[in-house]
Amino acid sequence: MLKEFKEFLIKGNAIDMAVGFIFGAAFASIVKSLVANIIMPPIGLLMGGVDFSNSFYALDGKHYATLAALDKAGAPAIKYGSFINDAISFVILGFVIFMLVRTISNLKKPEAVAPAPAPTTKKCPDCAMEIPIDAYKCGYCQHQF
């Protein structure tokens, strides 16, 4: 089992997968920053100065001025602003990955279909036996071509 695991690691599958995960995590942090710092502030401004990242509903019935105050108090809350930011990040990340996969698929050359090989035999119309395509006479029934 150890030998098989070593071969799996050496083949590159695990390394390619690890690189993909690392790249994906880095890309996800960039998208999260894009949403939190560039996309959501103008949307919040258009909606009357709402900062979605600080939008929450405290479940203990008390009022907290900020998300930091809520977290400091340790109160349970529904943090719908964070959910909205994460949902937008997910949609953007999904769209970018879709476009990336689509572009890579379009760049791949379609596999060339090999032409069918030229026939090397033909059927005799009298006896239906296979004979070489260049034959002038059937070797089985002596039919002339």
C-alpha positions as CSV (number, residue, x, y, z in Angstrom):
1,M,0.0,0.0,0.0
2,L,2.9,2.4,0.8
3,K,4.4,1.7,-2.6
4,E,1.1,2.4,-4.4
5,F,0.8,5.7,-2.4
6,K,4.3,6.7,-3.3
7,E,3.6,6.0,-7.0
8,F,0.4,8.0,-6.8
9,L,2.3,11.0,-5.3
10,I,5.1,10.7,-7.9
11,K,2.8,10.5,-10.9
12,G,1.8,14.1,-10.4
13,N,-1.9,13.7,-9.8
14,A,-1.6,14.6,-6.1
15,I,0.8,17.4,-6.9
16,D,-1.5,18.8,-9.6
17,M,-4.4,18.6,-7.2
18,A,-2.5,20.3,-4.4
19,V,-1.4,23.1,-6.7
20,G,-5.0,23.5,-7.8
21,F,-6.3,23.8,-4.3
22,I,-3.6,26.3,-3.3
23,F,-4.3,28.4,-6.4
24,G,-8.1,28.1,-5.8
25,A,-7.7,29.3,-2.2
26,A,-5.6,32.3,-3.3
27,F,-8.0,33.1,-6.1
28,A,-11.0,32.8,-3.6
29,S,-9.3,35.4,-1.3
30,I,-8.9,37.8,-4.2
31,V,-12.6,37.4,-5.2
32,K,-13.6,37.8,-1.5
33,S,-11.6,41.0,-1.3
34,L,-13.1,42.2,-4.7
35,V,-16.6,41.7,-3.3
36,A,-15.9,43.2,0.1
37,N,-13.8,46.2,-0.9
38,I,-14.9,47.1,-4.4
39,I,-18.4,45.7,-5.3
40,M,-20.3,46.0,-2.0
41,P,-19.4,49.6,-1.0
42,P,-21.1,51.1,-4.1
43,I,-24.1,48.8,-3.7
44,G,-24.4,49.8,0.0
45,L,-24.1,53.5,-1.0
46,L,-26.9,53.1,-3.6
47,M,-29.0,51.4,-0.9
48,G,-28.7,54.4,1.5
49,G,-25.3,53.8,3.1
50,V,-25.9,50.2,4.1
51,D,-22.7,48.3,5.0
52,F,-23.6,44.7,4.4
53,S,-20.6,43.3,6.2
54,N,-21.9,44.8,9.4
55,S,-25.6,43.8,8.9
56,F,-26.8,41.3,11.5
57,Y,-29.7,40.4,13.7
58,A,-28.9,39.8,17.3
59,L,-30.8,36.8,18.7
60,D,-30.6,37.8,22.3
61,G,-32.9,40.8,21.8
62,K,-30.2,43.4,22.7
63,H,-28.9,46.1,20.3
64,Y,-25.3,46.1,19.3
65,A,-23.8,49.0,17.3
66,T,-21.3,47.0,15.3
67,L,-20.5,43.4,14.5
68,A,-17.3,43.8,16.5
69,A,-19.4,44.7,19.6
70,L,-21.7,41.7,19.0
71,D,-18.7,39.4,18.7
72,K,-17.1,40.9,21.8
73,A,-20.3,40.2,23.8
74,G,-20.4,36.7,22.4
75,A,-24.1,37.1,21.5
76,P,-25.7,34.7,19.0
77,A,-26.7,36.4,15.8
78,I,-27.8,35.9,12.2
79,K,-25.1,37.6,10.2
80,Y,-27.0,38.1,7.0
81,G,-24.6,40.8,5.7
82,S,-21.7,38.3,5.7
83,F,-23.9,35.8,4.0
84,I,-24.8,38.3,1.3
85,N,-21.1,39.1,0.7
86,D,-20.2,35.3,0.6
87,A,-23.1,34.6,-1.8
88,I,-21.9,37.3,-4.2
89,S,-18.3,36.0,-3.9
90,F,-19.5,32.6,-4.7
91,V,-21.4,33.7,-7.8
92,I,-18.4,35.7,-9.1
93,L,-16.0,32.9,-8.4
94,G,-18.3,30.4,-10.1
95,F,-18.6,32.7,-13.1
96,V,-14.9,33.2,-13.4
97,I,-14.2,29.5,-13.1
98,F,-16.9,28.8,-15.7
99,M,-15.2,31.2,-18.1
100,L,-11.8,29.8,-17.4
101,V,-12.9,26.2,-18.1
102,R,-14.8,27.3,-21.2
103,T,-11.8,29.2,-22.5
104,I,-9.5,26.2,-21.9
105,S,-12.0,23.9,-23.6
106,N,-12.1,26.2,-26.6
107,L,-8.3,26.3,-26.8
108,K,-7.9,22.6,-26.9
109,K,-7.6,21.3,-30.4
110,P,-10.3,18.9,-31.4
111,E,-9.0,15.4,-31.7
112,A,-8.4,14.6,-35.4
113,V,-10.5,11.7,-36.6
114,A,-8.4,9.4,-38.6
115,P,-9.8,8.7,-42.1
116,A,-11.1,5.2,-42.7
117,P,-8.4,3.0,-44.3
118,A,-8.9,2.4,-48.0
119,P,-10.5,-1.0,-48.7
120,T,-8.1,-3.8,-49.7
121,T,-10.7,-6.4,-50.7
122,K,-14.0,-6.6,-52.6
123,K,-16.8,-9.1,-52.8
124,C,-17.2,-11.2,-55.9
125,P,-20.8,-10.6,-57.2
126,D,-21.2,-14.3,-58.1
127,C,-19.9,-16.2,-55.1
128,A,-19.8,-13.3,-52.5
129,M,-16.2,-14.3,-51.4
130,E,-13.7,-11.6,-50.4
131,I,-11.0,-11.2,-53.0
132,P,-8.1,-8.6,-53.4
133,I,-9.3,-5.3,-54.7
134,D,-6.9,-5.4,-57.7
135,A,-8.0,-8.9,-58.8
136,Y,-9.3,-9.3,-62.4
137,K,-10.7,-12.8,-61.8
138,C,-12.2,-14.4,-58.7
139,G,-10.0,-17.2,-57.4
140,Y,-13.0,-19.1,-56.1
141,C,-15.5,-19.1,-59.0
142,Q,-13.4,-17.7,-61.8
143,H,-15.7,-14.7,-62.3
144,Q,-14.1,-12.1,-64.6
145,F,-14.1,-8.4,-63.6
